[in-house]
Amino acid sequence: MIQIERLCKRYGEATVVDDVSMVIEPRTMTTIVGTSGSGKSTVLKAIAGLIDSSSTALRINGHPASRQRSRQDRRLMQFVFQDPYASLHPRQTVDDILREPLLIHGMDDVDARVTKAIADVGLIPEHRFRYPHQLSGGQRQRVAIARALILSPPILLLDEPT
């Protein structure tokens, strides 16, 4: 469960998010809808701990969440950015990109998990050793989704998933 009370974010004089509160129950899908620049991505980044924000309470699974998240906290939640090209390391192959979270979290059967993740998002085995610049925009988005799903996180944050 994610619980947010009175989330605010300002950049200089500009208030991007003002007084957002919500509860997202486990096993539910929640959509944040708004115009361009209304703060949707900012709310997701605050939940993920990627930006500082002021909030009277941000709790994940009942525990207070600060910007400094533990490795275990980060495994619970994965983020798919709006721009996949910017979120993929240009000097790493798809294989490297998908292996990294598995190795960080000490998971076994790395090759089998990478192979499955590639197939699960509709890529072909030949994509495994390509670099992001060798992929189409849609293929890069699939790699970003595979990277997020490879740890089977209970919380998945998708910025502009459509």
Secondary structure, DSSP 4 states (H G I P E B T S, - for coil): -EEEEEEEEEETTEEEEEEEEEEE-TT--------TTSSHHHHHHHHHTSS--B-SEEEETTEE--SS--HHHHHHEEEE-S-HHHHS-TTS-HHHHHHHHHHHTT-S-HHHHHHHHHHHTT--GGGGG--GGGS-HHHHHHHHHHHHHTT--SEEEESS--
